[in-house]
Amino acid sequence: MTIETRMFRESDVRDVVPEQIDAAWARRFGEVLAKLAPSSAFGVGYDTRITSPELAEALRHGLSVGGAAVVDLGVCPTEIVAYAVATDRVSFGIMVTASHNPEPDNGFKLFPSKALALPLPALLATLKRKMSGAAKREGLRLPLPAAGVLNLIPEFVERVASLVELSPSEGIVALNGLNGTAALVAQPLAEHLDLSVRWCSSPEEGLPREGPDPMKPRLLEQMSSFTQEVGANLGVVWDGDCDRCVFFDESGRNIPSAYVMSMMTDYFLAGTQGQHIVHDSKLLLSIQRAISRHAASSSCVGTGSGNMRAAMQATQAIYGGESSAHHYFGKMHGFDSGMLSWLTMLDLLSRSGKSLKEVTAGYRSEVAVLPEVSVHVQSIERLILALEAYLSDQIIEIETQVGRAYHLAEGMRFSINPSTTEPVLRLNFESYGSPKQLVRQADDIVQRVWQHEKLSHAGPPTLKIA
């Protein structure tokens, strides 16, 4: 097996198991990391993937060989690992997961404490260099030193429940963890708060074949139908490691993250002054309008959890929203939390006295958005040049500070961002103007992208207002 360097991403390591990442690689990774980031204790959690227990054990072994103390956090959502770091249970957290990627992918999300001298991007760059230059060492496997075991789930349930003031609800909430880690915390939370929930059970064993990604078409349809079948007031789906949270209204309609971000911004800023909001650059018209309603400041940062977490902590922001359905909370030390996301939505709806469909209608009337379009491209640079030439007489403004986005006539804005987790380009469209006009403008651009890339194997997607 050749050690690859393309697996190292913005804040994690992710690739195919066992072709690129296997137990021997994980042991070596742990040993190198322990020496690069001296720490009083590393905490290791893992998700429900078939390969996760073995990789977690190998990682703990490597950390121990590297001289670190190790705490086994067990199978848990990613936010438990972040919580362990934030509450000083460990100095460095590692979550064995590939998030929403399909199996056989797996990898490691890294959560260093603020005390780490080396910033996370620099640490990952050094790890990449040392791992790519090191020979794979099978070697003699020493006995694994006993790791301390720490189950933080009961404490975490108490902590999250204390952050909202929910009355027992008469309505039903439809839940779906896509056979990942969400149920480990969501079910105890529901029982603790006396919430009536119904779980969507999958006929599949293990994670969905397309990956535990709530935005995959088949999984969206599955949850939409289930929400309607059980008569739920709200539908909630998490990804495999539970840090993305997607919502459905009582009619089974998926609520775009752009609107959820704006709802939560209004929720957290209501009656406050001097607070700060962080958001990404993919879709920002709606959340910026929400911010303008309050005496608040904001930061726009690049996509990716590392960028968002750093900005949340640097600005002491009260809330951060990412278009990929990650929601970050000042109350949670700036980390994203799928658990606090759905409880916040429940509290938001309770305070509004309206249904989610009714609440969303107000945001839809302000800004129209389309579902994200993903496309494999040969060269991002060549595509950008081609699009700018094609749209030269329509472009009013080009944003280049964070990512790349274009403002066109009729209040339209579209952004172009390479994915931080997959080899694809993301296109996002939004507008202050007519939804029908947005569809026409976006369809023209998407058609042009397909023509430029000569994507004859499949036609461009049919665009509809989200």
Helices and strands as residue ranges (DSSP letters): E 12-16, H 23-36, E 42-46, H 52-65, E 70-75, H 78-86, E 92-96, E 105-112, H 120-133, E 148-149, H 153-162, E 172-176, H 183-192, E 196-199, H 217-229, E 234-238, E 245-248, E 254-255, H 257-269, E 273-280, H 285-292, E 295-301, H 305-315, E 319-322, E 326-329, G 330-332, H 338-352, H 356-366, E 368-369, E 373-375, H 380-390, E 397-399, E 404-407, G 409-411, E 412-418, E 425-431, H 435-453
